[in-house]
Amino acid sequence: MRIKVDRKKDRIYPDSKRVITRFFNHNEIKAKSIIQKILDMSENEAETSLNLVLMEFAKRHRNITRIFLQNFTKIVNYLEELTGSSAKISETKKLLIGSFFTMEYSIESAALFNPSIVEHPDQNELEEGQKRIIVSFRATGESHISSIVFRSGIIDKDCNLHLDAQGNYISEAEIIKGHAYNKSEFLVILHEHEIINDISTEILKGLGDYFYYSELKNAVTKTIESKKLNLDQQKTLKQMMWFAKSHYEVVFSQDTDISERTIFPVSKTESNGIEDARFVKFTDDNGEITYYATYTAYDGYTILPKLLETKDFYRFRNLPLHGECIKDKNFSLFPRKINGHFVMLSRIDGVNHYIMYSDNITLWETAQLLHEPKYNWELIQVGNCGSPIETPEGWLVITHGVGQMRKYCISAILLDLNEPTKVIGSLKDPLIVPSEDEREGYVPNVVYSCGSIIHNGVLIIPYAISDYASSFATVNVKTLISKLLEVDIGLF
């Protein structure tokens, strides 16, 4: 018999009105034609045209003129080729040109799904029994490009969730490329992807033990300009820069609400999407709190598992995961070290649960089989639905299983608290299966989560509905643990 699950009536649907601005790229011929037509305008004509676009779009975006100027700087080389200099052009025409190289992008027009929930860093000014939380979502828009968006809210003493109202604007962060690379770790990445050769060795030899993106870029540029490179060497340099660009930081303005912050793809490694972020509140041995999220970067051809790091949800550091066991998807970090090591769940063969230990949070070299599919509803594959949750009885892992007709269900296993390589409990039946009104969506017959939380003895599971919308369910923790421990775990 399945455990009683309380499905909440609240549903979070994608909102096509949630738009950000993006650079609107044109080919060189079209770009120069647009610029020339604006140059030929009188100042009065340009001012009238600019005022019209400001009247229409200024209320939809915070500081739209700053955005226009940013996009103008991206095509200033075309202007200089046409006129010899950009110095004499008026501010009005700069803004007007920038508006023609700007577009709106609806970040969640297609879907808002695969949620993850964590405790908010700020727990001040709450009533007894309340907890402030942050929920992350995978937002998907035009061309199926995915990004990360957030909502904040409060769980009350009765475990009802009250989400805060969304802010009026949504925007990307300032992008910072000032990442310091560890040469030895960078070499490991190059070795893993078999791109160590004479040209990459020569470039790295000229760099220090730690180097910045700008230093690597300058070294690569000088090599291209000073040497006649064959096709393999050119490919090597492109791959080196591809990996280097996968490290970055983003910073959001302090005057933004968390619902206004979107982590949109920055590097080429994630140009087609940031998928399924699994956030966890991580407590270090010294008590320091850091929030991490593992996610899958996708460039349209290959995937790259990556790690987000933040302490305040304003500044995020972005790093690729690497190592022999960084394969496939479904990585999920434990909320603390165990016996002095970082611990991670994974699914490196695309079918089974694995557990991994490491002394370096971005480097994972060994894995141990943890949990195999056993029942019909999970026979195709199993995986985690977010980071393990610590309970007195063991590590509670919310899982997913894929069965007949590619139907996804949510379930759970329990791992030994001190030796999480041991599965000490599992469910014979799933916790959540798609109900009749949850079966239809972008991907039918799917319920899926990227992270749950326990509050006042209740497990709160945010979950996606058929890769389209999101909802919430609750389960009594004592009932769940008791059910987990009564099932014969067999070969596990």
N, C-alpha and C positions, 0 to 999 in steps of 0.2 A: 504493500500500500504506500502511495506517495505521501510525502509530508505536506501539510497544509501550508500554502503560500498565499499571502495577501497581496494581490495585484492592486496597485493604486490607480485611481481614475485619471490622475494627471498624465498627460502626454505632451511631449515637446516635439513640435513639428518644425520642419525647415521653413524659413521665412525669406522669401525672395527679395524683400525690401532691405535686407542686410547687405549693403554694398560697400566695397572698398574701391579705391582708385588704383589703376595699373597703368604703366607706360604703354602707350598705343604705338607699336612699331610700324613704320612704313618702309617700303623699299626706297632706295636712294633716289630714283627718278621721281616717285610720287612725293617724297619728303621735300625735295628741292622745289618742286612745283608749288606745294603748299606754302613754303617759306617765301618764295618769290612773290606770290599773289598778296601775301600780307605786307611784304616790303613795299609793294606798289600802291597800297592803300594810303590815303591821307590819314593824319593823326586823328581827325574827327571820326572817320569811318572805323578806324581801329578801336577807338574808345567806345563807340556805339556798339560794336560787335562784342567787345569784352564785357561791357555792362550787361548785355543780354544773357551771356553765358553765366555771369556771376549771379544775376537775379534767379536763374533757373537752378543752379547747383550749389550756391554758397550755403544754403540751409541743410544740404545733404551731407556735407563734409566739414570737418574741422580745419580751418585755415586752407581753403582751396587755392588761394593765390600762391602759398608756399609750394603746394604740389605742382602748380603750373610752372613755377620757376625751376623746380627740381627737374622736371621733364624737359624744359627748355635747355638746360645744361647738357642733357644727354644727346642733343642733336646740334649743338653749337658749332661742331666741325663743318656741318653742311652750310650753315650761315657764313662761316668764314671763307669757305670755298667760293660762295656766291659773291661776297662783298669785300673779302680781304680782312675784315675785322668785325667783331660783334660789339665793339665799344660804343659805337655811335647810335645803335638802335635804342629806341625809347623803352622805358619800363613797360608801357602799355603794350607795345608790340611783342616784347619778350613774353609777357603773360598770355597774350593772344596766341602766339605760336605754340606755347606750352599747352594750351587748351586743346589744340588740334592733335597733340601727341599724348593725350590723356583719355582714358576710358573707364567706365564703371564695370566692376565685376561683382556679380552676386555670389557670395562665397558659399551659401547654403541653399541655393535654388533647387538642387537635386535631392539632397538628403542631410539629415542631422542625426547621427547615430553613433554606435559603439562608445558609450559614455564610461567615464571613470570618475570616482568620487574620493576626495581626501579631506582631512581636517584642515580648515583655513588657518594660516599662520596667526591671525588675530582672533583671540577668543575673549576679548574684553566686552564689557557691557551686555552680558547675556543674562537671562533669567535662569534660575536653578533648573537643571535638567536639559538645557538647550546646548546645541553645538553648532557653530558656524562652519560651513563646508564650501568647497569649491568643486564644481562638476565640470569636467572637460568633455568635449564632444569632437567627433570627426565630422567636419562640415564639408560637403561636396557640392561643387558648382559646375559651371559650364566646362565641357570637355572632361568631366569627371576628375577635376583636380581637387585634392583634399587638403584641408588645413586644420589647425587646432583652434577651437574657440572655447570660451569659458562662461559659466554662470556661477554666481554666488548665492548662498541662501542659508537658512537655519533649519535644523531638525529640532522639533520641539520634544518635550519630555515624553510624549506619547508616540514619538517616532514618525510624526507627520512632517513632510518636507515642504518648506515655504521658500520658493525661489524669489530672489530680489528682481525688481523690474530691470529691464535692460537699459543701458545708456542710449543716448540719442545718436551717437556716431560709432563707427567701427573703422579701425585703421590698422595698418601694419606698423611695425616698430622701426626705429632707426637701426640700420644694419652696421655692425662693427666687424671688420676683418682682422683686427689686431690680436690674432691668436698666436701664442707661443707654442711651437712644436718641439717635442722631444725627438731628437734625431734617431735614437735607438728604436723608439716606438714607430716612427715613420718608416724606418727600414723594415721592421716586421711587416707592416702593411704592404709595402712594395714587394717583399718576398712572397707574401701570401697570394698576391695577384700576378706573380711571375713577371714583374716589370723591372727587375734589377738587371742592369747591363752597364756597358762602359759609360754611356752618356749620363744615366742617373747617378752612378757612382761618382763621376767627375763633379757633378753639380753639388751633391751632398758633401763631398770632401771639402768644398770651399765654404761650407756653412758651419756655424758653431754647434755645440752640443744642443743648444736651444736656439731656435730661429723663428722669425716672424714670417707671415704670409708675404709681406712686401719684399723681404729679403729673398725668399724663394722665387717670387715672380721676377725680380730684377735679375737674378742669376739665370733663370730660364730665358728671359728676353735677351740678355747679353750673349748667351750661347747660340740662340737662333740667329742673331745678327752677325756673329763672328765666325760661325762654322757652317760648312755645307753639310747638311744633315740628310741621311737617307730616310726612307719612309718609316722604317722601324724606329729610328731615333726620334723622329717627329711624333710618332704615336706614343712613345714613352713619355715625352715631355707633356703631351696633352693629358695622359693618364695621371702623371704626377700632380698636375694642377687640378685635375678633376677631384683627386682625393684631398688636396690641400683646401679646396673650396668647400669641402664638406664639414670643415671646422669653422664655426663662426659664433658670434654672440649677437643677441638682439636686446634692445633696451626700449621699454615703453615709457612714455611721458608719465610723470607722477600725477598729472591731472586727469588721467583716464580711469574710468571704471573698468573692473576686470572683464565685464561683458563687452567692452569696446576693444579689447586686445585680441588680435588674431595672429597666430604664428603661421604665416603663409610660406610656401616653398621659397627658399633663398638660393641654395646651391643647385648645380646641374644634377647632382645625385638624387635630388628629390623633386625635380622639375614637374613630374606628373603626380606628385602627391606626398603628403605626410599622413601616414595611415596608422590608426589604432594605437594611440598613445596610452600607455598604462602608467598612470601616476602613482607614486608611493611616497609617503612621509617616512624618510629614513633617519634613524637616530644613530649617530656614531658612538663609539665607545666612550667618548668624553662628554656625551650628552648633547652635542651640537646637532641641530636639525637641518637637513637638506632635503628638498623635494627632487626626486628623479622621475623621469619618464622614459621608458623604452618605446621606440616606435619604428616603423618600417618606412624607409625612404624609397621612392620608386621613380625612375627616370623614363618610364615607358618601355624599358627593355629588361633592366636588372633591378634587384632590390638590394638595399644596404641597411642592415640594422643599425640604429643610432640611439644616442642617449641625450636627453635634455637634463639640465641641472639648474635649479633655481632655489633661492631662499625666500623670495618675496613675491614672485610672480610678476615682477617688473623687469628684471634682468634674467635672461636665459642664456646659458652656455650650451653649445651644441657640438657633440663629438660623435664620431663613428665608433661603433663597436667592432672589434677585430679579434682574430685568433682562430685556431683550427676548428673550434666548435661554433663559430658564428655563421650558421647556415640556416636557411629557411626563415620563418617568422616566429612569433609567439614567445618572445623573451619577456621575463617578468622577474623583477628584483625583489628579494626578501627585504623587509623593513629594517633589518639590523644585521650586523655581522654575526656569524655563528662560529664559535671556536677561533675567533680572530680572522675569519675569511669572509669576503663578500660571497653571497650565494644567489644563484639565479636559476629559474625554471626555463626550459626551452623545449623545442620540438624539432631537433636538428635533422630528423629523417622524414619529416612531414607526416608522421603517423603517431608516434609515441611521445609520452612525457619523459623528459630528461631533467637531471639536476646537475648543476655545475658549481664549482668552487674556484675562487681566484683571489689573489692578493692585490690585483689591479682591476679596478671597476670597469675598464674598457677592454681588457685583454682576457679572453676565455679560451683555454687550451684543452681542457679535459671535461668529459661529461659521463654521467652514469645513468643507465636506464632506470626509470622510476616507476612508470605506470603504463600499461598496455591496454588497448581496447579489449573489452570482454563481453559487453552486452550488445544486442542488436542496434540500440539507439546510438551507439558510439563506435560501431565496428569499423567504420572507414578511417576515422582518426580521432584522437583526443588532443586537448590543449588546455591551457589555463585561461581563465577569464579575469586576469589581474593578479596583483601581488598577493602572496600568502598573508593571512591575518593571524596574529598570535593570540591563542587562547590558552587557558591553564591546561587543557587536555591535549593540545598539540597545535600544529600549524594548519589552519583551515584554508584549503585551496578551492576556490570556486573554479569549476572546469566547464568546458564545452565538449560535446561529442557530436559526431556526424554519422548518421545512419542511412536507412533506406530513403530513396528519393532526395538525397542530399539535405535531409532535414537536420537542422542544428537544434540541440537541446542544451540546457544549462544544468550542471550537477555539482558534485563536490567530492573531495577526498580529504583525508586527515593524515598529516605527517607527524612523526615523532618530534617532540619539541627539541630535544638535544641532538638527535640523529635524523634529520629530515630526509635522509636517503631511504628511510623505512616508511612505507605506507601502512598506517595502523587502522584505517577505516575508509570505507567507500560506500556509495549508494548503489543499490541494485536498480533503482528507478531514477530518472532525472527529477530535478527540482522544478524546472520550468520548461514546458514545451510550448510551441506556438499555439495559441488559442485560435479559434475560428476567425476572430476579427484581427488577428495579428499575422495571418498567413500571407497577406498580399502586400507587395512592395517591390522595390527595385530588385531584390533577390528574395523570392518567396520562401516561406517555411523556415525562417531563421530567427532565433533569439540569441543574443550575444552581448557580453559585457566585457569591459576592460578594467574593472576595479570596483570593489565593494567596501563597506565600512560597517563596524559594529557600534551601536549606540544603545545604551540602557538595556542591554541583553537582547537586542534585536539586530539581525543582519539585514542591512539595507542594500539591495542589489539594483543599481541602475542598469537598464538593458535596452538593447536596440531591437526594433521591430522590423524584421525583413529588410534591413539595410536602408530604411527610409526615415523613421522617426524613433523616439525614445520614450521609455516609461520607467516605472520603479516598482519593485516588489519587496516585501519584507517577510522574514522567517524568524521564528523564535530560535535563538542560538542553542539553548539547552536541548530543545527537541531535536534539532539538527544533529548536534554532537552525539546524542544518545542513539539516533538512527544510524549514524556513521559507524559507531563502535559495535553495533549489534550484527553487522553484516560480515560474513566470512570473506576475507580478502583473498583467499585462494592463492594463486600463483604470484600475486603482487609482492 
